Amino acid sequence: MAQFDNVSVKKKANIYFDGKCVSHTILLPNGTRSTIGVIFPSTLTFNTQAAEVMEILAGHCRVKVQGANDWSEYKEDEKFSVAANSSFEIVTTETLHYACHFE
């Protein structure tokens, strides 16, 4: 999906990890929620409450989901899933553009 149509966007940014991750919340017509944002070069650990699908829009990253033995690489147009009440580590060496879809 190249764009979100007929959505509501929360004006205030979500700023995490001292500004290393910045996103905006998008409320879709079907009642689901996504965020769209950037992660600046860093190594971060995110904790999940809801299940998530992370869609990489630009850039590349390495990810290790909780319970995995190995790191996985993701680039533009690729996705990875994270279970609810879990976590993932992400390493970026360039600005990463992403959309996070909550399930």
N, C-alpha and C positions, 0 to 999 in steps of 0.2 A: 504494500500500500504506500503510494508516494505522498499522500496527504490525508489529513483527518477532515471530514466534512461535517457541518452542522454540529459543532461541539461547543462546549463552554470551557474557557481557560481561566484558571485562577491566576490573578495578576501577580500575586506575591510569589517570588521564587523560593524553591526549596534549596537551601544552601547547607551542604554537609562537608565535614572534614576540612574546616577552615577555608572553604571556597574551592576545594579541589574537585567537587562535584556540585553542579548547579543544574536544576531542572524546573520545569513548570508542570503542574497537574492539569490534565485534560479529562473532562467528563464527557463521555460519549452518549449519543442518544439512547442506546440500549441499556444505560445505567452502569456500564463498566467504566473503569478508571485506568488511565495510562499516564505516564510521565514522559516528557521528551527533554533531553538535556545533553550536557557534555561532562566528561571527566577529563581533567587536565592530567599531564604526566605524573603518575604516582603509583603507589601500591596501597590498596585499600581493602578492608573487609566489611562487607555489608551483611546485616542480619535481616532475614525476611520474616514477615508475619503472614502474609498471603503468598500463595504460589505466584511465581513471576516467570514471564518469558521476556528475555532481554534480546532486543533486535538491534544489531549493529548497523548504523546508517552510514558512518564514515570512520576510517581509521582501523586500527587492529588492536587486539588485546590478548592477554593470556589469562585464563580463568581456571580456578580450582574450586569446584563445588564441594561443600561439606560431605565427607564420606568417600570422596574420590581419591584414588591413589596418585593419579597423574594430572598434570596441567594440560589444558586444551587450548588451542589457538582459534580465534575467531576474527573475521574480517567483514568488510562491508557486505551487506545482504545475507549475513548468517545470523543464526539465533541460538540461544541456549536457554534451558529451563532450570529453575530452582524451586525446590519444594517449599511449602509453607513451613514456618518455624524452623528454618535452616539458615545457612549462611554461604557466602562465596567470597573468595579472594580474587581480586582483579588487579592486573599489572598493565599499565599503559605507558608507552614511551613517546606518544604523541597525543594530541587532543582527540578524544574518542567521542563521536556523536552517537546517541542511542535513543531508542524508545523502549520503555519498560511497560509491559502489559500485565496488569494484575488479574488473576483468575479467581 
